[in-house]
Amino acid sequence: MDVENKSVTFIFFLRGLTDDTELESLIFGLFLGMYLITIFGNILIILAIYCDSHLHTPMYLFLCYLYFNYMYLVSITVPKMLVNIQTQDQRITYAGCLSQGLFVAVCILFECFLLGVMAYDRYLAICYPLRHTVVMNPCFYIILVLTSLFISIVNGLLHSLMIVHLSFCTDLEIFHFFCEIAQVIKLACSGSLIKNILIFVTASVFAGIPLLGIIFSYIHILSTVLKMPSSEGKYKAVSTCGSHLSVVCLFYGTGFGVYITSEVIDSPRETAVASVMYSIVPPMMNPFIYSLRNRDMKEALKKVIVRINSLL
């Protein structure tokens, strides 16, 4: 069966997080609230960085890309889920499912690379402060971002091509609130084992490289901080890295938690609930982490809020 016929014939069903109609209304309100908090929270942080010239540094510009990525990620998954609940129509087309899985894969991997690049930026700033501004010039950090995005897109396309060559059976129910590629592959009649192995290998390699870079960077950062003579210098270094390290722990911690949950618990629904922790919670929480733990960000946010109040 060719791809064009698949797109016409196959209709997937996103069963969401529950079949209980009473719980669905609660889930609708909860996810709508989380979505709005995520969008407005990330927009507020981006405006704060844009309006404060002191924050026009690589670290905060990387943050802007990260927050744009967060908004895109939740906009791919949550609105479709809300529409499905509201209309009581759980269908999604083959092309729609494939596209959603592709873009989610791109966003997740792009976040991995951005967190790795941000760790490298902190490594240069703390371990080699005199070389930091020379190495991390505007041209170089744009190259880093574009390279990260390119690799993420290539990885997403590889995963999508794997799905295109699968043949599906009649049972096309996905017990998830979005078309996660691993869940779609489980519906295949044949060839899914090889595809699962390939996805695991590529995901481990592409996600593992940034993680190794983060670990390497923070080992050297910790070594440099411990050698600093003044407590003020140590505090400044820790404060600039604390927010990023918290975001890294939240992202990778929830990601590994979901993977372990999916291996230990043989329940697609519980795995779907756990996946909320890496796809929805980090985009919602990370703006708060940076705004509460970073002094410069607090000051910039205060200025933006004052400007907004003056316009209202």
C-alpha positions, -999 to 999 in steps of 0.1 A, spaced: 0 0 0 15 33 -10 17 64 12 -11 82 -7 -35 54 -1 -25 52 36 -33 89 41 -68 83 27 -76 49 43 -60 50 77 -77 69 106 -61 67 140 -80 71 172 -64 91 201 -80 76 232 -65 102 255 -58 98 292 -92 83 302 -125 69 289 -144 84 319 -165 113 306 -167 129 340 -129 129 342 -126 143 307 -141 176 317 -116 179 346 -88 170 322 -100 196 297 -99 223 323 -66 212 337 -48 210 303 -64 243 291 -50 260 322 -16 244 318 -15 254 281 -24 290 288 1 292 316 28 278 294 21 301 265 18 333 285 47 324 308 70 318 280 59 349 261 65 370 292 101 357 296 108 363 259 95 399 262 116 404 293 147 393 275 139 414 244 132 446 263 163 444 286 195 451 266 215 437 295 201 403 287 211 403 251 238 377 258 241 341 243 227 325 275 195 345 274 192 343 236 195 305 239 167 308 264 145 325 239 149 297 214 142 272 241 110 290 251 98 293 215 104 255 212 83 250 243 54 270 229 56 251 197 57 217 214 26 223 236 8 238 206 13 206 186 -2 184 212 -25 201 236 -50 220 213 -57 188 194 -64 170 226 -87 198 238 -106 197 205 -110 159 207 -125 162 242 -148 191 233 -161 174 201 -160 139 214 -142 130 182 -110 111 188 -100 106 151 -68 119 136 -58 113 100 -27 93 89 -10 124 76 -20 144 108 -7 116 131 25 114 111 30 151 112 23 154 149 48 126 157 74 142 135 72 177 150 71 163 186 103 143 179 119 175 164 110 196 194 121 171 220 155 166 204 160 203 197 154 209 235 182 183 242 206 201 220 197 236 233 203 224 269 236 210 258 246 242 240 236 263 270 258 241 292 287 247 269 280 285 270 281 283 309 313 262 307 331 289 286 317 318 307 330 303 340 360 283 331 373 306 303 357 340 309 383 360 288 376 337 258 339 335 262 329 366 243 353 358 215 342 322 210 305 327 217 301 355 191 267 360 174 277 341 143 288 311 163 258 308 185 235 311 155 254 283 138 250 262 170 212 268 170 208 261 133 229 229 135 209 217 165 177 224 146 190 207 114 200 175 133 166 175 151 147 177 118 168 150 102 162 127 132 124 134 131 123 127 93 141 94 98 116 84 124 87 94 101 102 74 72 102 44 94 64 48 100 57 54 63 71 19 54 50 1 81 18 -18 74 -10 -13 99 -36 -37 111 -73 -29 118 -68 -19 154 -56 17 152 -63 29 187 -35 50 203 -39 52 241 -22 85 243 -32 122 239 -9 127 209 7 105 182 39 95 199 61 77 173 68 47 196 30 42 202 23 44 165 49 17 157 33 -6 182 2 -7 160 21 -21 130 14 -56 118 50 -64 110 85 -50 111 80 -31 143 108 -47 162 135 -34 139 119 0 138 118 1 176 154 -9 179 164 18 153 144 45 171 159 35 205 195 36 190 190 70 173 172 85 202 200 73 226 227 86 204 212 120 196 199 126 231 230 111 247 255 134 230 240 166 245 237 148 279 274 138 279 283 174 269 263 187 299 280 163 323 314 172 309 307 209 312 294 208 347 323 186 359 347 213 347 324 241 361 323 225 395 361 221 395 366 258 386 340 270 411 357 251 440 390 268 431 375 303 433 389 322 462 359 345 469 325 333 481 309 360 460 324 346 428 312 311 438 277 324 445 275 343 412 287 312 393 262 289 411 233 313 405 239 315 368 241 277 365 215 267 391 185 276 368 199 257 338 208 227 359 173 226 374 158 226 339 182 198 328 173 177 358 136 183 352 138 174 315 160 144 316 146 132 350 110 131 337 122 116 303 140 88 320 111 83 344 86 79 315 110 54 298 113 33 330 75 35 336 68 23 300 92 -7 306 80 -16 340 42 -9 337 24 -27 309 -3 -1 306 -5 23 277 -27 47 296 -4 50 326 25 55 302 5 83 285 -2 100 319 36 97 327 45 113 294 27 145 305 57 149 328 82 154 300 60 170 273 38 194 292 53 200 327 88 212 318 75 238 293 51 251 319 76 251 349 108 262 333 99 299 329 91 300 366 124 283 374 144 309 356 123 339 368 125 328 405 162 317 406 178 344 384 182 379 398 187 395 363 155 378 350 135 390 381 145 426 374 137 423 337 103 408 345 95 436 369 102 462 341 80 443 316 51 439 341 53 477 349 53 485 312 23 462 306 4 478 336 11 513 323 -4 503 289 -36 488 304 
